[in-house]
Amino acid sequence: MGDRLEKRKQEGKEPQVYSILVLEAQKSYVFFEAPNAQAVSDSISGFKHVKGMVPGYIQFADIEKFLVDKSIISDVGVGDVIEIVAGPFKGMKAKINRVEPQRSEVTVMLLDAPYQLPVTVDVGFIKIISRASSSSASA
């Protein structure tokens, strides 16, 4: 799509599309920034796999969550049960004992180990399974 607009620009036809956004989370959708729907319609005409167009406006706040990479460190808390997804302890479940936001690390106790083993893991290597607050709310 971008190549086609660039080619039109080189041919002397000024494209009216300001930007194109393709989000991994929104498969089969392409977002256009353009002054009107006609400019988008002209841009997508002739594409083999384009099934249609959904006209409308999207606020930046609606797509901001897809653009900003948020660290998981703000979401984890002491007592949360996590799964380690990388490293030597991959696939093991653990409970968070300490969170170190400055270093983006958590210290966990492995639940699958036969004895209590504290391990410090980078937050990029964990996936939250259950939150501590939800289990304490039901007790």
A tleap script that builds the chain and sets N, CA, C and O, in Angstrom:
source leaprc.protein.ff14SB
mol = sequence {
  NMET GLY ASP ARG LEU GLU LYS ARG LYS GLN
  GLU GLY LYS GLU PRO GLN VAL TYR SER ILE
  LEU VAL LEU GLU ALA GLN LYS SER TYR VAL
  PHE PHE GLU ALA PRO ASN ALA GLN ALA VAL
  SER ASP SER ILE SER GLY PHE LYS HIE VAL
  LYS GLY MET VAL PRO GLY TYR ILE GLN PHE
  ALA ASP ILE GLU LYS PHE LEU VAL ASP LYS
  SER ILE ILE SER ASP VAL GLY VAL GLY ASP
  VAL ILE GLU ILE VAL ALA GLY PRO PHE LYS
  GLY MET LYS ALA LYS ILE ASN ARG VAL GLU
  PRO GLN ARG SER GLU VAL THR VAL MET LEU
  LEU ASP ALA PRO TYR GLN LEU PRO VAL THR
  VAL ASP VAL GLY PHE ILE LYS ILE ILE SER
  ARG ALA SER SER SER SER ALA SER CALA
}
set mol.1.N position { 0.838 -1.181 0.000 }
set mol.1.CA position { 0.000 0.000 0.000 }
set mol.1.C position { 0.884 1.246 0.000 }
set mol.1.O position { 0.670 2.179 -0.775 }
set mol.2.N position { 1.873 1.240 0.880 }
set mol.2.CA position { 2.776 2.388 0.954 }
set mol.2.C position { 3.562 2.563 -0.328 }
set mol.2.O position { 3.788 3.686 -0.777 }
set mol.3.N position { 3.981 1.446 -0.922 }
set mol.3.CA position { 4.723 1.511 -2.189 }
set mol.3.C position { 3.858 2.107 -3.297 }
set mol.3.O position { 4.332 2.877 -4.131 }
set mol.4.N position { 2.590 1.737 -3.284 }
set mol.4.CA position { 1.684 2.245 -4.312 }
set mol.4.C position { 1.495 3.764 -4.175 }
set mol.4.O position { 1.469 4.479 -5.176 }
set mol.5.N position { 1.366 4.248 -2.951 }
set mol.5.CA position { 1.213 5.689 -2.739 }
set mol.5.C position { 2.491 6.427 -3.117 }
set mol.5.O position { 2.442 7.527 -3.666 }
set mol.6.N position { 3.629 5.817 -2.821 }
set mol.6.CA position { 4.915 6.429 -3.186 }
set mol.6.C position { 5.052 6.511 -4.707 }
set mol.6.O position { 5.554 7.502 -5.237 }
set mol.7.N position { 4.609 5.480 -5.395 }
set mol.7.CA position { 4.668 5.460 -6.863 }
set mol.7.C position { 3.786 6.553 -7.451 }
set mol.7.O position { 4.174 7.227 -8.406 }
set mol.8.N position { 2.600 6.726 -6.879 }
set mol.8.CA position { 1.700 7.799 -7.335 }
set mol.8.C position { 2.326 9.173 -7.132 }
set mol.8.O position { 2.167 10.069 -7.961 }
set mol.9.N position { 3.032 9.324 -6.034 }
set mol.9.CA position { 3.681 10.599 -5.743 }
set mol.9.C position { 4.778 10.880 -6.767 }
set mol.9.O position { 4.941 12.020 -7.201 }
set mol.10.N position { 5.525 9.857 -7.153 }
set mol.10.CA position { 6.584 10.023 -8.136 }
set mol.10.C position { 6.016 10.322 -9.524 }
set mol.10.O position { 6.668 10.976 -10.337 }
set mol.11.N position { 4.807 9.844 -9.789 }
set mol.11.CA position { 4.158 10.114 -11.073 }
set mol.11.C position { 3.577 11.524 -11.137 }
set mol.11.O position { 3.084 11.944 -12.184 }
set mol.12.N position { 3.632 12.245 -10.043 }
set mol.12.CA position { 3.129 13.607 -10.028 }
set mol.12.C position { 1.752 13.746 -9.413 }
set mol.12.O position { 1.266 14.864 -9.240 }
set mol.13.N position { 1.113 12.637 -9.080 }
set mol.13.CA position { -0.193 12.685 -8.420 }
set mol.13.C position { 0.040 12.756 -6.922 }
set mol.13.O position { 0.608 11.844 -6.320 }
set mol.14.N position { -0.398 13.829 -6.349 }
set mol.14.CA position { -0.197 14.037 -4.904 }
set mol.14.C position { -1.190 13.180 -4.110 }
set mol.14.O position { -2.396 13.416 -4.190 }
set mol.15.N position { -0.707 12.186 -3.344 }
set mol.15.CA position { -1.643 11.377 -2.553 }
set mol.15.C position { -2.209 12.190 -1.397 }
set mol.15.O position { -1.513 13.004 -0.792 }
set mol.16.N position { -3.475 11.957 -1.104 }
set mol.16.CA position { -4.121 12.694 -0.024 }
set mol.16.C position { -4.122 11.913 1.287 }
set mol.16.O position { -4.758 12.331 2.255 }
set mol.17.N position { -3.428 10.800 1.327 }
set mol.17.CA position { -3.334 10.006 2.546 }
set mol.17.C position { -2.098 10.463 3.304 }
set mol.17.O position { -0.990 10.448 2.767 }
set mol.18.N position { -2.291 10.870 4.555 }
set mol.18.CA position { -1.181 11.375 5.361 }
set mol.18.C position { -0.374 10.250 6.004 }
set mol.18.O position { 0.852 10.320 6.090 }
set mol.19.N position { -1.081 9.212 6.452 }
set mol.19.CA position { -0.381 8.102 7.094 }
set mol.19.C position { -1.224 6.834 7.001 }
set mol.19.O position { -2.442 6.871 6.824 }
set mol.20.N position { -0.510 5.700 7.130 }
set mol.20.CA position { -1.142 4.379 7.103 }
set mol.20.C position { -0.679 3.643 8.344 }
set mol.20.O position { 0.503 3.676 8.685 }
set mol.21.N position { -1.606 2.978 9.025 }
set mol.21.CA position { -1.281 2.249 10.248 }
set mol.21.C position { -1.808 0.822 10.142 }
set mol.21.O position { -2.994 0.601 9.898 }
set mol.22.N position { -0.907 -0.143 10.329 }
set mol.22.CA position { -1.278 -1.546 10.348 }
set mol.22.C position { -0.926 -2.070 11.740 }
set mol.22.O position { 0.239 -2.052 12.137 }
set mol.23.N position { -1.923 -2.532 12.473 }
set mol.23.CA position { -1.724 -3.020 13.829 }
set mol.23.C position { -1.753 -4.538 13.850 }
set mol.23.O position { -2.616 -5.158 13.227 }
set mol.24.N position { -0.819 -5.128 14.558 }
set mol.24.CA position { -0.769 -6.578 14.677 }
set mol.24.C position { -2.011 -7.119 15.384 }
set mol.24.O position { -2.492 -8.207 15.064 }
set mol.25.N position { -2.519 -6.364 16.333 }
set mol.25.CA position { -3.675 -6.804 17.109 }
set mol.25.C position { -4.984 -6.717 16.310 }
set mol.25.O position { -5.953 -7.397 16.646 }
set mol.26.N position { -5.020 -5.908 15.283 }
set mol.26.CA position { -6.218 -5.738 14.461 }
set mol.26.C position { -5.961 -6.329 13.084 }
set mol.26.O position { -5.761 -5.594 12.117 }
set mol.27.N position { -5.966 -7.636 12.993 }
set mol.27.CA position { -5.684 -8.302 11.725 }
set mol.27.C position { -6.745 -7.962 10.691 }
set mol.27.O position { -7.921 -7.802 11.019 }
set mol.28.N position { -6.322 -7.854 9.455 }
set mol.28.CA position { -7.183 -7.586 8.295 }
set mol.28.C position { -7.698 -6.153 8.236 }
set mol.28.O position { -8.556 -5.844 7.409 }
set mol.29.N position { -7.196 -5.281 9.091 }
set mol.29.CA position { -7.607 -3.882 9.056 }
set mol.29.C position { -6.386 -2.995 8.823 }
set mol.29.O position { -5.309 -3.229 9.371 }
set mol.30.N position { -6.587 -1.975 7.996 }
set mol.30.CA position { -5.565 -0.967 7.746 }
set mol.30.C position { -6.204 0.379 8.033 }
set mol.30.O position { -7.276 0.685 7.510 }
set mol.31.N position { -5.552 1.185 8.861 }
set mol.31.CA position { -6.082 2.494 9.227 }
set mol.31.C position { -5.398 3.569 8.384 }
set mol.31.O position { -4.179 3.559 8.215 }
set mol.32.N position { -6.198 4.492 7.861 }
set mol.32.CA position { -5.687 5.585 7.049 }
set mol.32.C position { -5.963 6.903 7.732 }
set mol.32.O position { -7.013 7.096 8.345 }
set mol.33.N position { -5.015 7.802 7.622 }
set mol.33.CA position { -5.245 9.187 8.031 }
set mol.33.C position { -5.355 9.996 6.750 }
set mol.33.O position { -4.387 10.126 6.001 }
set mol.34.N position { -6.539 10.538 6.503 }
set mol.34.CA position { -6.804 11.265 5.263 }
set mol.34.C position { -7.831 12.351 5.533 }
set mol.34.O position { -8.554 12.292 6.528 }
set mol.35.N position { -7.901 13.341 4.653 }
set mol.35.CA position { -8.856 14.435 4.876 }
set mol.35.C position { -10.312 14.018 4.702 }
set mol.35.O position { -11.201 14.621 5.303 }
set mol.36.N position { -10.571 12.988 3.883 }
set mol.36.CA position { -11.947 12.549 3.673 }
set mol.36.C position { -11.968 11.087 3.219 }
set mol.36.O position { -10.925 10.505 2.921 }
set mol.37.N position { -13.160 10.508 3.171 }
set mol.37.CA position { -13.322 9.104 2.798 }
set mol.37.C position { -13.006 8.875 1.324 }
set mol.37.O position { -12.577 7.784 0.949 }
set mol.38.N position { -13.208 9.874 0.498 }
set mol.38.CA position { -12.922 9.728 -0.935 }
set mol.38.C position { -11.433 9.489 -1.173 }
set mol.38.O position { -11.069 8.712 -2.055 }
set mol.39.N position { -10.576 10.140 -0.408 }
set mol.39.CA position { -9.131 9.958 -0.554 }
set mol.39.C position { -8.733 8.520 -0.209 }
set mol.39.O position { -7.874 7.934 -0.867 }
set mol.40.N position { -9.357 7.965 0.816 }
set mol.40.CA position { -9.083 6.574 1.200 }
set mol.40.C position { -9.615 5.634 0.132 }
set mol.40.O position { -8.940 4.674 -0.239 }
set mol.41.N position { -10.803 5.893 -0.360 }
set mol.41.CA position { -11.407 5.064 -1.397 }
set mol.41.C position { -10.542 5.044 -2.652 }
set mol.41.O position { -10.363 3.992 -3.266 }
set mol.42.N position { -10.011 6.191 -3.033 }
set mol.42.CA position { -9.126 6.266 -4.202 }
set mol.42.C position { -7.846 5.471 -3.960 }
set mol.42.O position { -7.317 4.850 -4.882 }
set mol.43.N position { -7.355 5.487 -2.743 }
set mol.43.CA position { -6.106 4.796 -2.425 }
set mol.43.C position { -6.248 3.285 -2.439 }
set mol.43.O position { -5.318 2.581 -2.833 }
set mol.44.N position { -7.395 2.777 -2.015 }
set mol.44.CA position { -7.559 1.322 -1.930 }
set mol.44.C position { -8.163 0.720 -3.193 }
set mol.44.O position { -8.219 -0.502 -3.329 }
set mol.45.N position { -8.614 1.559 -4.113 }
set mol.45.CA position { -9.229 1.021 -5.333 }
set mol.45.C position { -8.191 0.264 -6.151 }
set mol.45.O position { -7.059 0.716 -6.322 }
set mol.46.N position { -8.600 -0.889 -6.650 }
set mol.46.CA position { -7.713 -1.693 -7.473 }
set mol.46.C position { -6.925 -2.741 -6.712 }
set mol.46.O position { -6.239 -3.551 -7.335 }
set mol.47.N position { -6.995 -2.759 -5.403 }
set mol.47.CA position { -6.302 -3.794 -4.631 }
set mol.47.C position { -7.118 -5.075 -4.666 }
set mol.47.O position { -8.331 -5.063 -4.458 }
set mol.48.N position { -6.443 -6.160 -4.927 }
set mol.48.CA position { -7.091 -7.448 -5.129 }
set mol.48.C position { -7.798 -7.973 -3.877 }
set mol.48.O position { -8.900 -8.511 -3.973 }
set mol.49.N position { -7.185 -7.823 -2.724 }
set mol.49.CA position { -7.721 -8.435 -1.510 }
set mol.49.C position { -8.533 -7.488 -0.631 }
set mol.49.O position { -8.924 -7.864 0.474 }
set mol.50.N position { -8.788 -6.290 -1.092 }
set mol.50.CA position { -9.592 -5.352 -0.314 }
set mol.50.C position { -11.064 -5.699 -0.506 }
set mol.50.O position { -11.580 -5.674 -1.624 }
set mol.51.N position { -11.726 -6.019 0.588 }
set mol.51.CA position { -13.136 -6.421 0.526 }
set mol.51.C position { -14.083 -5.236 0.675 }
set mol.51.O position { -15.203 -5.267 0.165 }
set mol.52.N position { -13.645 -4.212 1.359 }
set mol.52.CA position { -14.520 -3.072 1.561 }
set mol.52.C position { -13.866 -2.041 2.440 }
set mol.52.O position { -12.696 -2.152 2.803 }
set mol.53.N position { -14.644 -1.037 2.774 }
set mol.53.CA position { -14.142 0.067 3.582 }
set mol.53.C position { -15.159 0.367 4.670 }
set mol.53.O position { -16.364 0.401 4.423 }
set mol.54.N position { -14.655 0.582 5.872 }
set mol.54.CA position { -15.507 0.964 6.991 }
set mol.54.C position { -15.241 2.440 7.254 }
set mol.54.O position { -14.247 2.781 7.894 }
set mol.55.N position { -16.114 3.320 6.771 }
set mol.55.CA position { -15.867 4.749 6.970 }
set mol.55.C position { -16.114 5.150 8.420 }
set mol.55.O position { -16.952 4.564 9.106 }
set mol.56.N position { -15.395 6.129 8.860 }
set mol.56.CA position { -15.589 6.635 10.213 }
set mol.56.C position { -14.315 7.239 10.762 }
set mol.56.O position { -13.267 7.240 10.116 }
set mol.57.N position { -14.435 7.745 11.957 }
set mol.57.CA position { -13.317 8.386 12.627 }
set mol.57.C position { -12.935 7.568 13.854 }
set mol.57.O position { -13.786 6.972 14.513 }
set mol.58.N position { -11.652 7.551 14.142 }
set mol.58.CA position { -11.153 6.875 15.333 }
set mol.58.C position { -10.374 7.895 16.138 }
set mol.58.O position { -9.519 8.602 15.605 }
set mol.59.N position { -10.671 7.963 17.411 }
set mol.59.CA position { -9.939 8.859 18.296 }
set mol.59.C position { -8.563 8.248 18.597 }
set mol.59.O position { -8.412 7.027 18.644 }
set mol.60.N position { -7.581 9.100 18.796 }
set mol.60.CA position { -6.230 8.632 19.084 }
set mol.60.C position { -6.204 7.792 20.355 }
set mol.60.O position { -5.427 6.841 20.443 }
set mol.61.N position { -7.018 8.115 21.321 }
set mol.61.CA position { -7.049 7.367 22.588 }
set mol.61.C position { -7.447 5.908 22.357 }
set mol.61.O position { -7.050 5.035 23.128 }
set mol.62.N position { -8.225 5.633 21.304 }
set mol.62.CA position { -8.651 4.269 21.017 }
set mol.62.C position { -7.523 3.389 20.492 }
set mol.62.O position { -7.529 2.180 20.722 }
set mol.63.N position { -6.557 3.976 19.791 }
set mol.63.CA position { -5.459 3.176 19.251 }
set mol.63.C position { -4.147 3.383 20.007 }
set mol.63.O position { -3.149 2.723 19.715 }
set mol.64.N position { -4.148 4.286 20.967 }
set mol.64.CA position { -2.924 4.586 21.715 }
set mol.64.C position { -2.404 3.359 22.453 }
set mol.64.O position { -1.192 3.167 22.556 }
set mol.65.N position { -3.308 2.525 22.970 }
set mol.65.CA position { -2.887 1.339 23.720 }
set mol.65.C position { -2.122 0.356 22.840 }
set mol.65.O position { -1.328 -0.433 23.353 }
set mol.66.N position { -2.343 0.385 21.533 }
set mol.66.CA position { -1.613 -0.485 20.626 }
set mol.66.C position { -0.254 0.100 20.250 }
set mol.66.O position { 0.638 -0.637 19.829 }
set mol.67.N position { -0.089 1.395 20.395 }
set mol.67.CA position { 1.140 2.058 19.974 }
set mol.67.C position { 2.168 2.191 21.085 }
set mol.67.O position { 3.370 2.158 20.821 }
set mol.68.N position { 1.718 2.339 22.311 }
set mol.68.CA position { 2.615 2.547 23.441 }
set mol.68.C position { 2.935 1.201 24.075 }
set mol.68.O position { 2.036 0.467 24.486 }
set mol.69.N position { 4.222 0.884 24.150 }
set mol.69.CA position { 4.655 -0.369 24.757 }
set mol.69.C position { 4.773 -0.150 26.260 }
set mol.69.O position { 5.656 0.569 26.728 }
set mol.70.N position { 3.875 -0.778 27.003 }
set mol.70.CA position { 3.813 -0.599 28.448 }
set mol.70.C position { 4.516 -1.760 29.138 }
set mol.70.O position { 4.286 -2.918 28.788 }
set mol.71.N position { 5.359 -1.467 30.101 }
set mol.71.CA position { 6.075 -2.507 30.824 }
set mol.71.C position { 5.120 -3.231 31.760 }
set mol.71.O position { 4.220 -2.627 32.342 }
set mol.72.N position { 5.328 -4.519 31.895 }
set mol.72.CA position { 4.487 -5.345 32.758 }
set mol.72.C position { 4.790 -5.087 34.237 }
set mol.72.O position { 4.023 -5.505 35.104 }
set mol.73.N position { 5.900 -4.404 34.533 }
set mol.73.CA position { 6.323 -4.177 35.920 }
set mol.73.C position { 5.259 -3.409 36.702 }
set mol.73.O position { 5.131 -3.595 37.912 }
set mol.74.N position { 4.494 -2.550 36.026 }
set mol.74.CA position { 3.454 -1.787 36.725 }
set mol.74.C position { 2.223 -2.641 37.020 }
set mol.74.O position { 1.392 -2.259 37.844 }
set mol.75.N position { 2.096 -3.790 36.360 }
set mol.75.CA position { 0.934 -4.654 36.545 }
set mol.75.C position { 1.141 -5.751 37.579 }
set mol.75.O position { 0.166 -6.292 38.101 }
set mol.76.N position { 2.391 -6.094 37.887 }
set mol.76.CA position { 2.639 -7.201 38.813 }
set mol.76.C position { 2.672 -6.704 40.247 }
set mol.76.O position { 2.971 -5.540 40.514 }
set mol.77.N position { 2.359 -7.607 41.162 }
set mol.77.CA position { 2.384 -7.269 42.577 }
set mol.77.C position { 2.803 -8.467 43.405 }
set mol.77.O position { 2.801 -9.600 42.924 }
set mol.78.N position { 3.158 -8.214 44.634 }
set mol.78.CA position { 3.570 -9.282 45.545 }
set mol.78.C position { 2.394 -10.228 45.757 }
set mol.78.O position { 1.272 -9.791 46.013 }
set mol.79.N position { 2.659 -11.521 45.647 }
set mol.79.CA position { 1.627 -12.529 45.830 }
set mol.79.C position { 1.017 -13.038 44.531 }
set mol.79.O position { 0.315 -14.049 44.536 }
set mol.80.N position { 1.273 -12.354 43.418 }
set mol.80.CA position { 0.753 -12.811 42.129 }
set mol.80.C position { 1.411 -14.129 41.739 }
set mol.80.O position { 2.594 -14.345 42.002 }
set mol.81.N position { 0.642 -14.996 41.118 }
set mol.81.CA position { 1.186 -16.251 40.597 }
set mol.81.C position { 1.510 -16.032 39.127 }
set mol.81.O position { 0.676 -15.557 38.356 }
set mol.82.N position { 2.739 -16.386 38.750 }
set mol.82.CA position { 3.203 -16.152 37.388 }
set mol.82.C position { 3.746 -17.446 36.799 }
set mol.82.O position { 3.979 -18.425 37.507 }
set mol.83.N position { 3.940 -17.425 35.489 }
set mol.83.CA position { 4.642 -18.509 34.809 }
set mol.83.C position { 5.875 -17.917 34.150 }
set mol.83.O position { 5.800 -16.861 33.523 }
set mol.84.N position { 6.992 -18.582 34.287 }
set mol.84.CA position { 8.229 -18.129 33.662 }
set mol.84.C position { 8.233 -18.660 32.236 }
set mol.84.O position { 8.115 -19.865 32.014 }
set mol.85.N position { 8.368 -17.752 31.266 }
set mol.85.CA position { 8.236 -18.129 29.858 }
set mol.85.C position { 9.563 -18.214 29.121 }
set mol.85.O position { 9.581 -18.573 27.944 }
set mol.86.N position { 10.678 -17.895 29.778 }
set mol.86.CA position { 11.989 -17.973 29.134 }
set mol.86.C position { 13.059 -18.201 30.192 }
set mol.86.O position { 12.832 -17.985 31.383 }
set mol.87.N position { 14.208 -18.633 29.746 }
set mol.87.CA position { 15.319 -18.854 30.660 }
set mol.87.C position { 15.368 -20.283 31.168 }
set mol.87.O position { 14.619 -21.136 30.691 }
set mol.88.N position { 16.239 -20.554 32.129 }
set mol.88.CA position { 16.416 -21.923 32.620 }
set mol.88.C position { 15.204 -22.472 33.380 }
set mol.88.O position { 15.065 -23.688 33.515 }
set mol.89.N position { 14.336 -21.604 33.873 }
set mol.89.CA position { 13.154 -22.046 34.623 }
set mol.89.C position { 11.887 -21.964 33.777 }
set mol.89.O position { 10.784 -21.878 34.316 }
set mol.90.N position { 12.039 -21.989 32.466 }
set mol.90.CA position { 10.915 -21.866 31.532 }
set mol.90.C position { 9.852 -22.930 31.826 }
set mol.90.O position { 10.158 -24.108 32.007 }
set mol.91.N position { 8.581 -22.473 31.868 }
set mol.91.CA position { 7.464 -23.364 32.094 }
set mol.91.C position { 7.109 -23.566 33.556 }
set mol.91.O position { 6.083 -24.175 33.857 }
set mol.92.N position { 7.928 -23.074 34.471 }
set mol.92.CA position { 7.655 -23.257 35.902 }
set mol.92.C position { 6.752 -22.146 36.411 }
set mol.92.O position { 6.812 -21.010 35.939 }
set mol.93.N position { 5.914 -22.493 37.381 }
set mol.93.CA position { 5.045 -21.513 38.026 }
set mol.93.C position { 5.730 -21.025 39.288 }
set mol.93.O position { 6.480 -21.757 39.934 }
set mol.94.N position { 5.455 -19.759 39.628 }
set mol.94.CA position { 6.092 -19.167 40.797 }
set mol.94.C position { 5.186 -18.108 41.399 }
set mol.94.O position { 4.242 -17.639 40.763 }
set mol.95.N position { 5.488 -17.740 42.639 }
set mol.95.CA position { 4.749 -16.699 43.345 }
set mol.95.C position { 5.713 -15.542 43.601 }
set mol.95.O position { 6.842 -15.756 44.041 }
set mol.96.N position { 5.263 -14.317 43.325 }
set mol.96.CA position { 6.127 -13.144 43.455 }
set mol.96.C position { 6.290 -12.781 44.926 }
set mol.96.O position { 5.312 -12.648 45.661 }
set mol.97.N position { 7.558 -12.622 45.344 }
set mol.97.CA position { 7.879 -12.204 46.717 }
set mol.97.C position { 8.268 -10.738 46.789 }
set mol.97.O position { 7.951 -10.048 47.758 }
set mol.98.N position { 8.964 -10.262 45.747 }
set mol.98.CA position { 9.442 -8.876 45.767 }
set mol.98.C position { 9.467 -8.342 44.337 }
set mol.98.O position { 9.805 -9.069 43.402 }
set mol.99.N position { 9.111 -7.076 44.174 }
set mol.99.CA position { 9.129 -6.415 42.871 }
set mol.99.C position { 10.157 -5.292 42.934 }
set mol.99.O position { 10.137 -4.477 43.856 }
set mol.100.N position { 11.054 -5.252 41.954 }
set mol.100.CA position { 12.067 -4.202 41.872 }
set mol.100.C position { 11.848 -3.413 40.577 }
set mol.100.O position { 12.406 -3.766 39.538 }
set mol.101.N position { 11.036 -2.340 40.629 }
set mol.101.CA position { 10.699 -1.594 39.409 }
set mol.101.C position { 11.897 -0.917 38.749 }
set mol.101.O position { 11.940 -0.804 37.524 }
set mol.102.N position { 12.867 -0.465 39.540 }
set mol.102.CA position { 14.021 0.226 38.965 }
set mol.102.C position { 14.841 -0.707 38.076 }
set mol.102.O position { 15.388 -0.277 37.061 }
set mol.103.N position { 14.927 -1.967 38.452 }
set mol.103.CA position { 15.725 -2.935 37.703 }
set mol.103.C position { 14.873 -3.793 36.771 }
set mol.103.O position { 15.410 -4.624 36.038 }
set mol.104.N position { 13.546 -3.604 36.789 }
set mol.104.CA position { 12.599 -4.407 36.016 }
set mol.104.C position { 12.776 -5.895 36.296 }
set mol.104.O position { 12.847 -6.717 35.383 }
set mol.105.N position { 12.844 -6.208 37.557 }
set mol.105.CA position { 13.009 -7.598 37.985 }
set mol.105.C position { 12.017 -7.929 39.095 }
set mol.105.O position { 11.538 -7.047 39.808 }
set mol.106.N position { 11.724 -9.211 39.223 }
set mol.106.CA position { 10.908 -9.704 40.325 }
set mol.106.C position { 11.630 -10.887 40.956 }
set mol.106.O position { 12.277 -11.678 40.270 }
set mol.107.N position { 11.507 -10.992 42.271 }
set mol.107.CA position { 12.037 -12.153 42.973 }
set mol.107.C position { 10.854 -13.057 43.272 }
set mol.107.O position { 9.856 -12.631 43.853 }
set mol.108.N position { 10.982 -14.314 42.865 }
set mol.108.CA position { 9.870 -15.250 42.978 }
set mol.108.C position { 10.302 -16.498 43.737 }
set mol.108.O position { 11.489 -16.808 43.843 }
set mol.109.N position { 9.304 -17.206 44.264 }
set mol.109.CA position { 9.519 -18.520 44.868 }
set mol.109.C position { 8.892 -19.535 43.924 }
set mol.109.O position { 7.702 -19.460 43.617 }
set mol.110.N position { 9.691 -20.471 43.472 }
set mol.110.CA position { 9.198 -21.478 42.535 }
set mol.110.C position { 8.209 -22.408 43.229 }
set mol.110.O position { 8.503 -22.954 44.292 }
set mol.111.N position { 7.043 -22.587 42.629 }
set mol.111.CA position { 6.017 -23.467 43.193 }
set mol.111.C position { 6.244 -24.914 42.776 }
set mol.111.O position { 5.823 -25.832 43.480 }
set mol.112.N position { 6.901 -25.129 41.646 }
set mol.112.CA position { 7.118 -26.472 41.125 }
set mol.112.C position { 8.343 -27.155 41.733 }
set mol.112.O position { 8.548 -28.353 41.532 }
set mol.113.N position { 9.156 -26.404 42.471 }
set mol.113.CA position { 10.373 -26.971 43.058 }
set mol.113.C position { 10.023 -27.728 44.345 }
set mol.113.O position { 9.074 -27.355 45.036 }
set mol.114.N position { 10.774 -28.785 44.677 }
set mol.114.CA position { 10.482 -29.540 45.902 }
set mol.114.C position { 10.841 -28.769 47.179 }
set mol.114.O position { 10.385 -29.125 48.266 }
set mol.115.N position { 11.644 -27.732 47.052 }
set mol.115.CA position { 11.990 -26.889 48.191 }
set mol.115.C position { 11.873 -25.431 47.756 }
set mol.115.O position { 11.836 -25.129 46.563 }
set mol.116.N position { 11.815 -24.532 48.738 }
set mol.116.CA position { 11.644 -23.113 48.427 }
set mol.116.C position { 12.939 -22.559 47.858 }
set mol.116.O position { 13.988 -22.593 48.500 }
set mol.117.N position { 12.840 -22.047 46.635 }
set mol.117.CA position { 14.008 -21.534 45.933 }
set mol.117.C position { 13.706 -20.130 45.426 }
set mol.117.O position { 12.946 -19.977 44.470 }
set mol.118.N position { 14.288 -19.089 46.050 }
set mol.118.CA position { 14.058 -17.736 45.539 }
set mol.118.C position { 14.895 -17.501 44.281 }
set mol.118.O position { 16.090 -17.794 44.251 }
set mol.119.N position { 14.249 -16.970 43.247 }
set mol.119.CA position { 14.907 -16.720 41.971 }
set mol.119.C position { 14.534 -15.311 41.526 }
set mol.119.O position { 13.375 -14.908 41.626 }
set mol.120.N position { 15.526 -14.559 41.032 }
set mol.120.CA position { 15.268 -13.233 40.478 }
set mol.120.C position { 15.156 -13.367 38.970 }
set mol.120.O position { 16.043 -13.907 38.308 }
set mol.121.N position { 14.038 -12.860 38.435 }
set mol.121.CA position { 13.724 -13.021 37.012 }
set mol.121.C position { 13.388 -11.658 36.415 }
set mol.121.O position { 12.751 -10.832 37.068 }
set mol.122.N position { 13.811 -11.425 35.186 }
set mol.122.CA position { 13.444 -10.211 34.463 }
set mol.122.C position { 11.952 -10.257 34.145 }
set mol.122.O position { 11.417 -11.329 33.860 }
set mol.123.N position { 11.273 -9.110 34.189 }
set mol.123.CA position { 9.823 -9.088 33.958 }
set mol.123.C position { 9.453 -9.460 32.526 }
set mol.123.O position { 8.306 -9.821 32.261 }
set mol.124.N position { 10.393 -9.380 31.612 }
set mol.124.CA position { 10.125 -9.795 30.242 }
set mol.124.C position { 9.975 -11.296 30.109 }
set mol.124.O position { 9.489 -11.784 29.089 }
set mol.125.N position { 10.388 -12.034 31.129 }
set mol.125.CA position { 10.360 -13.494 31.092 }
set mol.125.C position { 9.174 -14.087 31.833 }
set mol.125.O position { 9.123 -15.301 32.033 }
set mol.126.N position { 8.215 -13.258 32.246 }
set mol.126.CA position { 7.099 -13.782 33.034 }
set mol.126.C position { 5.758 -13.493 32.369 }
set mol.126.O position { 5.624 -12.573 31.563 }
set mol.127.N position { 4.769 -14.310 32.734 }
set mol.127.CA position { 3.388 -14.118 32.297 }
set mol.127.C position { 2.513 -14.286 33.531 }
set mol.127.O position { 2.641 -15.277 34.249 }
set mol.128.N position { 1.633 -13.339 33.784 }
set mol.128.CA position { 0.775 -13.384 34.967 }
set mol.128.C position { -0.314 -14.429 34.757 }
set mol.128.O position { -1.010 -14.424 33.742 }
set mol.129.N position { -0.449 -15.318 35.723 }
set mol.129.CA position { -1.492 -16.348 35.688 }
set mol.129.C position { -2.678 -15.927 36.539 }
set mol.129.O position { -3.823 -15.980 36.090 }
set mol.130.N position { -2.399 -15.505 37.782 }
set mol.130.CA position { -3.484 -15.012 38.639 }
set mol.130.C position { -2.946 -13.924 39.562 }
set mol.130.O position { -1.769 -13.901 39.921 }
set mol.131.N position { -3.837 -13.041 39.924 }
set mol.131.CA position { -3.473 -11.901 40.766 }
set mol.131.C position { -3.750 -12.226 42.221 }
set mol.131.O position { -4.673 -12.977 42.538 }
set mol.132.N position { -2.937 -11.649 43.111 }
set mol.132.CA position { -3.094 -11.871 44.540 }
set mol.132.C position { -4.367 -11.221 45.052 }
set mol.132.O position { -5.028 -11.780 45.928 }
set mol.133.N position { -4.729 -10.053 44.530 }
set mol.133.CA position { -5.896 -9.333 45.026 }
set mol.133.C position { -7.190 -10.087 44.752 }
set mol.133.O position { -8.124 -9.999 45.549 }
set mol.134.N position { -7.274 -10.831 43.641 }
set mol.134.CA position { -8.496 -11.550 43.326 }
set mol.134.C position { -8.682 -12.749 44.240 }
set mol.134.O position { -9.814 -13.099 44.572 }
set mol.135.N position { -7.571 -13.396 44.659 }
set mol.135.CA position { -7.706 -14.541 45.562 }
set mol.135.C position { -7.998 -14.109 46.997 }
set mol.135.O position { -8.677 -14.826 47.732 }
set mol.136.N position { -7.483 -12.926 47.408 }
set mol.136.CA position { -7.746 -12.451 48.762 }
set mol.136.C position { -9.145 -11.847 48.880 }
set mol.136.O position { -9.703 -11.797 49.976 }
set mol.137.N position { -9.719 -11.388 47.763 }
set mol.137.CA position { -11.057 -10.807 47.792 }
set mol.137.C position { -12.119 -11.895 48.019 }
set mol.137.O position { -13.156 -11.645 48.635 }
set mol.138.N position { -11.842 -13.103 47.511 }
set mol.138.CA position { -12.816 -14.179 47.677 }
set mol.138.C position { -12.695 -14.881 49.023 }
set mol.138.O position { -13.599 -15.629 49.396 }
set mol.139.N position { -11.601 -14.667 49.774 }
set mol.139.CA position { -11.398 -15.329 51.061 }
set mol.139.C position { -12.121 -14.616 52.179 }
set mol.139.O position { -12.054 -15.045 53.330 }
savepdb mol mol.pdb
quit
